[in-house]
Amino acid sequence: MLQKDKILISNNLNIIDNNLTFGGACVSNLAEKYGTPLYVMDENSIRNRCKEYVLALKEVLGENAMVLYASKACSFKKMYEIISEEGMGADVVSIGEIYTCLKAGFPLKNAFFHSNNKTDYDIEFAIDNGIGYFVADNEEELYAIEKIASKKGVKQNVLLRLTPGIDPHTFDAVSTGQVDSKFGSPIETGKAEEVTKIALSLNNVNLCGFHCHVGSQVFDTSVYNETIDIMLNYVKMLKIKYNFDTKVLDLGGGFGVRYDYTDPELKIYENVKKLATYVKNSCKKLEIALPFICLEPGRSIVADSGITVYTVGTIKKIDGYKNYVSVDGGMTDNPRFALYNAKYTVVPTNLSKNLDMTCSVVGRCCESGDIIQENVNLPSDIKRGDLIAVLTTGAYNYSMASNYNRICRPPVIMLKNGEPYVAVKRETLDDIIKNDI
Ligand code: LLP
């Protein structure tokens, strides 16, 4: 396989005159203009991903469906503006994300409030600001929503999170649909039915339907068919036993993305169409009304719409052992290797040289686990001041970034038709101390 094919893992990447380009812009020029470390995101690519989801659902289900962007994947004001313009709703998991929606002018009626532990304050804040739906995790949350909704004299739309008992065979920390998950109520044990009955008995809770999410970085789409079978059979059981009509069914997110050339490419448009057709046909077969269908993609909307650019600092060659290339960021802007052993494609932005040295690319935090990637191939004469890019960092990088070691978080530079603009400013040292008394 050509070196080029190992690098060009998404179609917004290119190599022109030996320089890496992303979203139509020369990556080293961006680094020169905005400094490093730098998150770069391609607005065109984000919008294209959104359009694939929206169009595919619409073609099969018409207006009876909605794509909710799982904003935990990457949340800042501009993201909510983009998804709203693309006709999508949002999955939010905290009042921080809700507040960001509000400040972005995102219509909160299209937001679904997840999380397995909403405080009374969270619930009150969300109701006061007109949240569309709560996705209640358990009965305790149902009672809390009931209490606060009744105090405010509203009947609150609620979905119940259920666990269909599916193991998507991905990394444990991102699997969520099994019976023993911390999320939701399992169908298999009878708990789901028990919680559904509670929801139906509450005056200020308007039970609209159900939610499930089996996991993340899923490539085997048969997992979704199994999930749909289980959820629709549950819907049918409720119709027969309680004459309950499920109006909304939210099937979660999870489509996998390419972190390196060994990952398959999961085609969104084709697979969403298949999934939607499967739902439609299954409802017919089961003789139940087709609910309003929601999908909640996060990673597959933003992951390959983002890269991170770093400047190389210290290079350490421990003869007979290992080579280290340190960069001016690390686990503070990308904790995913430290947390999940996540793989990434790491490349120099100048691709004129042979990649003839194997090394670990590490960050600058005071922590041995501060690694971006192991077994990276870079030129053996790489030196302080050279630039490298880590690809596919658009999901769960900025949103999971921290100020560990009081390191400032990088800015997010967006590209629109190749033209850069600042979507999130670089943190300053004054930002770091702004809450210190
Ligand atoms: N819906 C729910 C209820 C979820 O919990 C998630 C992700 C999604 C949708 C979106 O899943 P996606 O399409 O992004 O796979 N921090 C981890 C990922 C955690 C995923 C949490 N839930 C990572 O960096 O891989």
Residues whose N, C-alpha, C, O or C-beta is under 5 A from the ligand:
A	BS01	LLP	A70 A73 V174 H213 G215 S216 Q217 G252 G253 G254 F255 E296 P297 G298 R299 S300 Y396
